[in-house]
Amino acid sequence: MEVEEDLSFLLFGLVSNHKASKLLFFLNQVESLNFERVADLDLPDYNPKSEISFSKFAYFDEENHLDFYLLANKEFGLCLFNDLKQFDYLLIVRGGIEFFDEKMFTRSCMQLSGIQFMAPIANPKILSKISWII
């Protein structure tokens, strides 16, 4: 039996000096997004008394068949993906991405005062690593 990874999603790296709640305030102004906090991404640790978690937020756009996830890449001095340590947050868009205007979305986000920089990430190796969190 072969299992294929689902790599049909878009990934953006965001740089922001704001905490997640403030960043969401700005992001929710773009294209009627409405992010809400969901269960944090918990990472197993070798010490059972210690748990590492990263904040996670989601918005499900049923009308356009798109799912948006915002994930903190840095928490408590730790980095979730060292390959992407220049980014504070990762934004994942999946679903009907063939109809999603990536350039217009990026332009709209870059106009927000809460985002200092935003870049699409298309490296297949990195996308493969990130596919397990969605």
TORTIKE-490832 format. One line per 10 residues: number of its first residue (from 1); for each residue x, y, z of N, C-alpha, C, O. Coordinates in Angstrom, 3 decimals, m for minus. Layout:
N
NUM) X/Y/Z/X/Y/Z/X/Y/Z/X/Y/Z; ...
END
This chain:
134
1) 0.827/m1.175/0.000/0.000/0.000/0.000/0.878/1.249/0.000/1.801/1.360/0.807; 0.593/2.190/m0.907/1.342/3.434/m0.969/0.513/4.570/m0.406/m0.686/4.670/m0.664; 1.159/5.413/0.357/0.484/6.573/0.916/1.125/7.809/0.318/2.334/8.012/0.437; 0.310/8.639/m0.330/0.826/9.861/m0.921/0.635/11.014/0.046/m0.393/11.124/0.714; 1.641/11.869/0.109/1.526/13.056/0.935/0.638/14.057/0.218/0.666/14.151/m1.009; m0.148/14.806/0.979/m0.981/15.846/0.401/m0.182/17.144/0.366/m0.092/17.855/1.367; 0.397/17.445/m0.791/1.191/18.651/m0.943/0.426/19.723/m1.710/1.024/20.680/m2.201; m0.884/19.569/m1.816/m1.683/20.546/m2.550/m2.149/21.650/m1.605/m3.328/21.747/m1.265; m1.204/22.466/m1.197/m1.499/23.612/m0.350/m0.475/24.692/m0.631/0.582/24.432/m1.205; m0.796/25.894/m0.224/0.130/27.018/m0.351/0.676/27.339/1.029/m0.027/27.226/2.033
11) 1.922/27.736/1.064/2.578/28.066/2.316/3.197/29.446/2.202/3.877/29.762/1.225; 2.950/30.264/3.218/3.521/31.600/3.278/4.239/31.762/4.607/3.769/31.285/5.639; 5.363/32.429/4.576/6.061/32.791/5.796/5.766/34.249/6.099/5.806/35.094/5.204; 5.471/34.549/7.362/5.159/35.912/7.769/6.130/36.376/8.839/6.502/35.624/9.739; 6.528/37.624/8.718/7.341/38.261/9.747/6.483/39.352/10.369/5.964/40.228/9.676; 6.344/39.284/11.683/5.554/40.273/12.406/6.094/40.380/13.822/6.444/39.378/14.445; 6.158/41.600/14.318/6.614/41.763/15.702/5.448/41.726/16.682/5.623/41.984/17.873; 4.247/41.402/16.176/3.062/41.324/17.017/2.837/39.915/17.553/3.263/38.928/16.954; 2.169/39.849/18.677/1.711/38.557/19.188/0.606/38.057/18.271/0.024/38.828/17.509; 0.324/36.778/18.347/m0.635/36.152/17.432/m2.001/36.827/17.470/m2.607/37.033/16.419
21) m2.493/37.173/18.640/m3.832/37.770/18.738/m3.909/39.098/17.986/m4.912/39.378/17.329; m2.878/39.905/18.075/m2.851/41.186/17.362/m2.682/40.960/15.859/m3.300/41.655/15.053; m1.852/39.998/15.485/m1.673/39.685/14.069/m2.990/39.217/13.460/m3.311/39.574/12.326; m3.746/38.426/14.201/m5.039/37.954/13.710/m6.017/39.106/13.513/m6.829/39.081/12.587; m5.944/40.108/14.372/m6.784/41.286/14.197/m6.539/41.893/12.818/m7.485/42.256/12.119; m5.273/42.001/12.428/m4.940/42.554/11.113/m5.341/41.599/9.991/m5.937/42.025/9.001; m5.024/40.326/10.135/m5.339/39.352/9.073/m6.842/39.227/8.841/m7.280/39.018/7.710; m7.619/39.353/9.888/m9.070/39.213/9.744/m9.684/40.366/8.947/m10.873/40.329/8.629; m8.902/41.373/8.628/m9.364/42.475/7.793/m9.177/42.183/6.311/m9.669/42.929/5.465; m8.478/41.115/5.995/m8.210/40.755/4.608/m9.264/39.763/4.135/m9.471/38.725/4.764
31) m9.920/40.078/3.043/m10.847/39.165/2.376/m11.822/38.486/3.325/m12.144/37.311/3.147; m12.286/39.197/4.310/m13.275/38.680/5.265/m12.823/37.406/5.966/m13.636/36.518/6.222; m11.553/37.309/6.274/m11.067/36.164/7.038/m11.607/36.279/8.458/m11.914/37.373/8.932; m11.718/35.153/9.120/m12.216/35.147/10.488/m11.527/34.025/11.266/m12.157/33.033/11.632; m10.244/34.193/11.507/m9.471/33.174/12.218/m9.955/33.022/13.653/m10.341/33.988/14.310; m9.922/31.787/14.112/m10.213/31.475/15.501/m9.153/30.512/16.009/m8.572/29.737/15.248; m8.918/30.580/17.302/m7.913/29.677/17.890/m8.444/28.252/17.899/m9.607/28.009/18.222; m7.581/27.321/17.541/m7.897/25.896/17.603/m6.851/25.245/18.506/m5.972/25.926/19.034; m6.945/23.959/18.679/m5.994/23.258/19.552/m4.566/23.509/19.077/m4.264/23.420/17.887; m3.701/23.823/20.029/m2.296/24.059/19.706/m1.665/22.823/19.096/m2.131/21.702/19.301
41) m0.616/23.041/18.356/0.163/21.942/17.794/1.131/21.482/18.880/2.070/22.201/19.223; 0.909/20.307/19.411/1.753/19.759/20.467/2.809/18.854/19.864/2.519/18.008/19.018; 4.029/19.046/20.309/5.122/18.201/19.856/5.541/17.272/20.978/5.658/17.695/22.128; 5.764/16.026/20.654/6.221/15.110/21.705/7.627/15.483/22.150/8.433/15.989/21.370; 7.898/15.223/23.411/9.215/15.487/23.964/9.683/14.213/24.657/8.884/13.364/25.051; 10.962/14.108/24.788/11.493/12.914/25.448/11.164/12.901/26.934/11.139/11.839/27.556; 10.918/14.047/27.495/10.546/14.158/28.896/9.021/14.202/28.975/8.429/15.190/28.541; 8.365/13.178/29.508/6.899/13.142/29.522/6.250/14.266/30.329/5.072/14.561/30.127; 6.994/14.897/31.237/6.442/15.995/32.020/6.541/17.328/31.280/5.965/18.331/31.702; 7.268/17.322/30.191/7.462/18.544/29.421/6.755/18.407/28.077/6.845/17.372/27.417
51) 6.061/19.449/27.690/5.380/19.421/26.408/5.637/20.738/25.688/5.561/21.808/26.291; 5.934/20.656/24.421/6.180/21.836/23.618/4.979/22.024/22.704/4.561/21.094/22.014; 4.426/23.236/22.706/3.282/23.478/21.831/3.430/24.826/21.131/4.058/25.753/21.641; 2.832/24.900/19.953/2.865/26.103/19.143/1.429/26.517/18.849/0.592/25.679/18.513; 1.148/27.804/18.975/m0.203/28.324/18.768/m0.670/28.065/17.344/0.097/28.175/16.388; m1.945/27.719/17.228/m2.518/27.407/15.922/m3.904/28.034/15.824/m4.684/27.998/16.776; m4.194/28.604/14.667/m5.457/29.262/14.406/m5.977/28.782/13.053/m5.196/28.398/12.181; m7.293/28.805/12.884/m7.865/28.307/11.631/m9.065/29.148/11.222/m9.751/29.748/12.049; m9.287/29.167/9.926/m10.490/29.755/9.346/m10.900/28.877/8.176/m10.079/28.561/7.315; m12.163/28.485/8.142/m12.671/27.626/7.079/m13.656/28.422/6.238/m14.736/28.785/6.704
61) m13.274/28.689/5.000/m14.094/29.441/4.063/m14.866/28.436/3.221/m14.388/27.974/2.185; m16.069/28.105/3.684/m16.864/27.072/3.013/m17.324/27.508/1.629/m17.428/26.685/0.720; m17.599/28.788/1.467/m18.079/29.298/0.181/m17.046/29.104/m0.928/m17.396/28.744/m2.052; m15.776/29.343/m0.609/m14.702/29.215/m1.598/m13.913/27.923/m1.455/m12.925/27.719/m2.161; m14.337/27.049/m0.550/m13.686/25.750/m0.333/m12.200/25.897/0.000/m11.346/25.208/m0.559; m11.920/26.813/0.923/m10.540/27.059/1.344/m10.433/26.928/2.855/m11.330/27.333/3.594; m9.322/26.356/3.299/m8.996/26.275/4.719/m7.716/27.060/4.940/m6.729/26.870/4.229; m7.737/27.936/5.923/m6.578/28.752/6.267/m6.110/28.349/7.657/m6.919/28.191/8.572; m4.808/28.186/7.810/m4.222/27.878/9.117/m3.072/28.848/9.356/m2.233/29.062/8.482; m3.045/29.421/10.532/m1.923/30.253/10.942/m1.257/29.539/12.101/m1.909/29.166/13.076
71) 0.023/29.358/11.986/0.774/28.599/12.972/1.977/29.415/13.421/2.746/29.910/12.597; 2.132/29.549/14.721/3.317/30.235/15.248/4.536/29.365/14.945/4.541/28.167/15.231; 5.549/29.968/14.375/6.782/29.235/14.093/7.776/29.400/15.233/8.754/28.659/15.328; 7.518/30.377/16.096/8.403/30.624/17.230/7.559/30.766/18.492/6.621/31.561/18.541; 7.903/29.991/19.500/7.238/30.066/20.802/8.272/29.791/21.880/9.049/28.840/21.785; 8.273/30.620/22.889/9.125/30.415/24.063/10.592/30.191/23.695/11.271/29.363/24.302; 11.068/30.925/22.710/12.463/30.822/22.291/12.778/29.606/21.433/13.938/29.376/21.089; 11.764/28.828/21.084/11.963/27.649/20.236/11.405/27.913/18.848/10.494/28.722/18.676; 11.954/27.231/17.872/11.506/27.378/16.494/10.949/26.037/16.021/11.601/25.002/16.162; 9.745/26.061/15.463/9.106/24.834/14.992/9.848/24.253/13.797/10.129/23.056/13.766
81) 10.165/25.084/12.819/10.902/24.650/11.633/12.154/25.499/11.500/12.076/26.670/11.130; 13.296/24.920/11.796/14.555/25.660/11.723/14.861/26.136/10.307/15.529/27.154/10.123; 14.374/25.403/9.304/14.582/25.825/7.916/13.883/27.151/7.629/14.223/27.843/6.669; 12.916/27.500/8.454/12.121/28.711/8.243/12.246/29.669/9.431/11.312/30.414/9.727; 13.378/29.655/10.099/13.529/30.430/11.326/13.454/31.939/11.111/13.314/32.691/12.076; 13.544/32.387/9.877/13.416/33.824/9.611/11.961/34.290/9.714/11.707/35.493/9.764; 11.000/33.355/9.747/9.586/33.693/9.819/9.027/33.458/11.226/9.347/32.470/11.886; 8.193/34.386/11.656/7.545/34.259/12.966/6.308/33.375/12.900/5.975/32.682/13.862; 5.627/33.407/11.752/4.386/32.654/11.577/4.383/31.980/10.212/5.050/32.424/9.278; 3.622/30.907/10.122/3.415/30.209/8.849/1.928/30.233/8.554/1.107/29.925/9.418
91) 1.591/30.599/7.337/0.205/30.639/6.898/0.025/29.576/5.820/0.711/29.583/4.797; m0.901/28.673/6.068/m1.155/27.561/5.153/m2.548/27.736/4.572/m3.511/27.971/5.303; m2.651/27.620/3.245/m3.938/27.711/2.558/m4.107/26.429/1.772/m3.249/26.065/0.967; m5.217/25.742/2.008/m5.452/24.509/1.261/m6.914/24.416/0.858/m7.766/25.151/1.358; m7.176/23.515/m0.038/m8.535/23.355/m0.562/m8.548/23.724/m2.024/m7.727/23.230/m2.797; m9.472/24.589/m2.418/m9.614/24.999/m3.814/m8.593/26.041/m4.213/m8.960/27.128/m4.662; m7.313/25.728/m4.058/m6.258/26.712/m4.310/m6.110/27.070/m5.790/m5.498/28.085/m6.121; m6.663/26.248/m6.679/m6.569/26.581/m8.099/m7.372/27.838/m8.430/m7.146/28.461/m9.468; m8.304/28.214/m7.558/m9.109/29.415/m7.759/m8.693/30.549/m6.825/m9.311/31.613/m6.825; m7.665/30.327/m6.043/m7.188/31.298/m5.059/m6.161/32.212/m5.715/m5.207/31.735/m6.330
101) m6.350/33.518/m5.590/m5.432/34.489/m6.181/m4.312/34.789/m5.176/m4.418/35.694/m4.348; m3.258/34.013/m5.278/m2.136/34.095/m4.339/m1.477/35.469/m4.348/m1.147/36.005/m3.290; m1.282/36.044/m5.539/m0.599/37.342/m5.631/m1.438/38.462/m5.033/m0.907/39.320/m4.328; m2.720/38.467/m5.298/m3.577/39.503/m4.742/m3.671/39.369/m3.218/m3.667/40.372/m2.504; m3.756/38.136/m2.725/m3.807/37.893/m1.293/m2.526/38.390/m0.621/m2.581/39.054/0.414; m1.380/38.067/m1.209/m0.096/38.502/m0.654/m0.016/40.026/m0.647/0.419/40.620/0.340; m0.430/40.658/m1.736/m0.424/42.119/m1.821/m1.306/42.730/m0.727/m0.912/43.701/m0.081; m2.489/42.166/m0.523/m3.398/42.671/0.503/m2.790/42.531/1.895/m2.894/43.442/2.716; m2.163/41.405/2.158/m1.547/41.173/3.468/m0.362/42.100/3.704/m0.159/42.586/4.817; 0.413/42.342/2.665/1.593/43.200/2.810/1.212/44.649/3.087/2.046/45.419/3.563
111) m0.019/45.036/2.802/m0.475/46.399/3.076/m0.885/46.575/4.534/m1.075/47.704/4.987; m1.020/45.499/5.260/m1.407/45.575/6.666/m0.226/46.041/7.510/0.915/45.638/7.282; m0.513/46.884/8.474/0.578/47.391/9.310/1.143/46.322/10.240/2.245/46.488/10.763; 0.421/45.238/10.457/0.889/44.187/11.359/1.839/43.191/10.732/2.415/42.358/11.432; 2.011/43.265/9.412/2.897/42.326/8.714/4.059/43.101/8.121/3.865/43.997/7.299; 5.264/42.752/8.542/6.453/43.417/8.025/6.910/42.806/6.707/7.421/43.499/5.828; 6.715/41.486/6.586/7.147/40.790/5.375/6.337/39.509/5.228/5.987/38.858/6.211; 6.052/39.168/3.987/5.324/37.927/3.700/5.878/37.358/2.410/6.055/38.082/1.430; 6.153/36.054/2.407/6.719/35.434/1.215/6.142/34.041/1.015/5.991/33.276/1.968; 5.820/33.716/m0.247/5.393/32.338/m0.523/6.592/31.405/m0.420/7.719/31.787/m0.733
121) 6.336/30.186/0.019/7.391/29.174/0.152/6.986/27.993/m0.720/5.934/27.389/m0.512; 7.821/27.670/m1.690/7.473/26.615/m2.646/8.469/25.459/m2.648/8.389/24.583/m3.509; 9.391/25.443/m1.714/10.395/24.391/m1.645/9.726/23.048/m1.316/9.165/22.901/m0.230; 9.772/22.062/m2.231/9.094/20.778/m1.994/9.559/20.060/m0.723/8.765/19.381/m0.072; 10.813/20.204/m0.377/11.338/19.560/0.827/10.677/20.140/2.080/10.316/19.404/2.998; 10.524/21.452/2.107/9.881/22.108/3.244/8.390/21.798/3.256/7.821/21.536/4.315; 7.751/21.827/2.086/6.326/21.512/2.011/6.047/20.100/2.512/5.034/19.852/3.166; 6.939/19.196/2.206/6.789/17.820/2.657/6.844/17.743/4.185/6.082/16.997/4.800; 7.741/18.511/4.787/7.850/18.528/6.250/6.593/19.102/6.890/6.164/18.648/7.951; 6.015/20.090/6.247/4.869/20.795/6.830/3.561/20.044/6.593/2.587/20.279/7.309
131) 3.515/19.171/5.635/2.267/18.480/5.301/1.695/17.683/6.473/0.493/17.418/6.492; 2.507/17.297/7.439/2.001/16.489/8.561/1.201/17.298/9.570/0.499/16.713/10.395; 1.285/18.632/9.529/0.559/19.413/10.537/m0.836/19.823/10.092/m1.607/20.355/10.890; m1.170/19.582/8.830/m2.514/19.992/8.380/m3.411/18.835/8.085/m4.564/19.030/7.700
END
